[in-house]
Amino acid sequence: MKFIPSRRCALGVILLIQAVSFPALAELGGDVSSIQNDQLKMKGTVQVSPALAYTVHEIQIPSGTVVREYVSAAGKVFAVTWRGPHVPDMQQTLGTYFKAYTSAPRAKHSDHKRFAIAEPGFVLQSSGHMRAYFGRAYVPQLLPQNVSVTDIQ
């Protein structure tokens, strides 16, 4: 007896192969070369603004949220910020730092509007309420020389 896979099964295999082979996305600590993939995944438009020691790649998502990726002269994303009616996909945005985000302790009766992580290699500050979220995350060791945390907005 010969096995003939159904179209549904074949489509599932094709989608799985595409998902596994999808290029890495720009993310905190990632390379500038993949920011275009973020734009495509977020279905947004990108505006690039050069600063003295870094470049800001601002992605405007159709939902109204704006994600800014701060890229050093060495081509590394050292910080990300977000502002808008929806929180962006944090796994995509934080990349390898997503695990630190999800495993960070949360107080039982914490202020649900604010959340912060301050570790030696990762800092995240998030706040907001329905339709008005904002936050930032950065890697202190990747901040370019003469760039202050207050520059990340």
C-alpha positions as CSV (number, residue, x, y, z in Angstrom):
1,M,0.0,0.0,0.0
2,K,1.4,3.4,-1.0
3,F,1.1,6.4,1.4
4,I,-0.1,9.6,-0.3
5,P,0.0,12.6,1.9
6,S,-3.0,14.8,1.9
7,R,-2.8,18.4,0.6
8,R,-3.4,19.6,4.2
9,C,-0.4,17.6,5.5
10,A,1.8,18.8,2.6
11,L,0.9,22.4,3.2
12,G,1.7,22.0,6.9
13,V,5.1,20.6,6.1
14,I,5.8,23.5,3.7
15,L,4.7,26.1,6.3
16,L,6.9,24.4,8.9
17,I,9.9,24.5,6.6
18,Q,9.3,28.2,5.9
19,A,9.0,29.0,9.6
20,V,12.2,27.3,10.5
21,S,14.1,28.9,7.7
22,F,12.8,32.4,8.3
23,P,15.8,34.8,8.8
24,A,16.7,36.0,12.2
25,L,15.0,39.3,13.2
26,A,16.6,42.4,14.4
27,E,16.4,42.3,18.2
28,L,18.1,43.6,21.2
29,G,21.7,42.6,20.9
30,G,21.2,41.6,17.2
31,D,22.7,43.0,14.0
32,V,21.5,46.0,12.0
33,S,21.4,43.9,8.9
34,S,18.2,42.2,9.9
35,I,16.1,45.2,10.8
36,Q,14.4,45.0,7.4
37,N,13.0,41.6,8.5
38,D,11.4,43.4,11.6
39,Q,9.8,45.8,9.2
40,L,8.3,43.0,7.1
41,K,7.1,41.0,10.1
42,M,5.6,44.1,11.8
43,K,4.2,45.2,8.4
44,G,5.4,48.7,9.2
45,T,7.4,51.5,7.6
46,V,10.9,52.4,8.6
47,Q,12.5,55.8,9.1
48,V,16.2,56.0,9.8
49,S,17.5,58.9,11.8
50,P,21.3,59.3,12.3
51,A,22.6,60.6,15.7
52,L,26.1,61.4,16.7
53,A,27.1,57.9,18.0
54,Y,24.3,55.7,16.8
55,T,21.4,55.4,14.4
56,V,17.7,55.1,15.2
57,H,15.5,52.8,13.0
58,E,11.9,53.7,13.7
59,I,9.3,51.2,12.7
60,Q,5.7,52.5,12.5
61,I,3.3,49.6,12.8
62,P,-0.2,49.9,11.3
63,S,-1.7,49.5,14.7
64,G,-0.2,52.8,15.7
65,T,2.7,51.5,17.8
66,V,6.1,52.8,17.1
67,V,9.2,50.6,17.8
68,R,12.6,52.3,17.8
69,E,15.8,50.2,17.4
70,Y,19.0,52.0,18.5
71,V,22.0,50.8,16.5
72,S,25.6,51.5,17.4
73,A,28.3,52.3,14.8
74,A,29.4,48.7,15.2
75,G,26.1,47.6,13.8
76,K,24.6,46.2,17.1
77,V,21.1,46.9,18.4
78,F,21.9,48.2,21.9
79,A,18.4,49.4,22.8
80,V,14.8,49.3,21.8
81,T,11.8,51.4,22.8
82,W,8.1,51.2,22.1
83,R,5.1,53.5,22.4
84,G,1.6,53.1,21.3
85,P,-1.8,51.4,21.7
86,H,-0.3,47.9,21.7
87,V,2.8,46.3,23.2
88,P,4.9,44.9,20.3
89,D,5.8,41.2,20.1
90,M,8.3,41.1,23.0
91,Q,9.9,37.8,22.0
92,Q,10.7,39.4,18.6
93,T,11.8,42.7,20.1
94,L,13.9,41.3,23.0
95,G,15.4,38.3,21.2
96,T,17.7,36.3,23.5
97,Y,16.8,38.6,26.4
98,F,13.2,37.5,26.2
99,K,13.9,34.7,28.7
100,A,15.2,37.2,31.2
101,Y,11.9,39.1,30.7
102,T,9.6,36.2,31.2
103,S,11.6,34.7,34.1
104,A,11.9,38.0,36.1
105,P,10.1,37.9,39.4
106,R,6.9,39.8,39.6
107,A,5.4,41.0,42.9
108,K,2.1,39.4,43.9
109,H,0.4,42.8,44.3
110,S,2.6,44.8,42.0
111,D,1.4,47.9,40.1
112,H,0.2,46.3,36.9
113,K,0.9,49.5,35.0
114,R,4.7,49.4,35.7
115,F,7.3,46.7,35.3
116,A,11.0,46.9,35.6
117,I,14.1,44.6,35.3
118,A,17.5,45.9,36.3
119,E,20.2,43.2,35.9
120,P,23.8,43.9,35.1
121,G,23.4,42.8,31.5
122,F,19.8,43.8,30.8
123,V,17.5,46.6,31.7
124,L,13.8,46.9,30.9
125,Q,11.3,49.5,31.9
126,S,7.7,49.2,30.8
127,S,4.6,51.1,31.7
128,G,1.2,52.1,30.5
129,H,-2.5,51.2,30.3
130,M,-5.0,50.1,27.7
131,R,-4.2,51.9,24.3
132,A,-1.2,53.7,25.8
133,Y,1.9,51.5,26.4
134,F,5.5,52.5,26.4
135,G,8.8,51.1,27.4
136,R,12.5,50.6,26.7
137,A,15.0,47.9,27.0
138,Y,18.8,48.1,26.7
139,V,22.0,46.3,27.2
140,P,24.3,48.5,29.3
141,Q,27.5,46.9,27.9
142,L,26.5,47.7,24.3
143,L,25.8,51.4,24.9
144,P,28.2,53.4,22.7
145,Q,30.7,55.7,24.4
146,N,29.2,59.1,25.3
147,V,25.6,57.8,25.0
148,S,23.5,58.2,28.1
149,V,20.5,56.1,29.1
150,T,18.4,59.3,28.9
151,D,19.2,59.3,25.1
152,I,17.1,56.2,24.7
153,Q,13.5,57.4,24.4
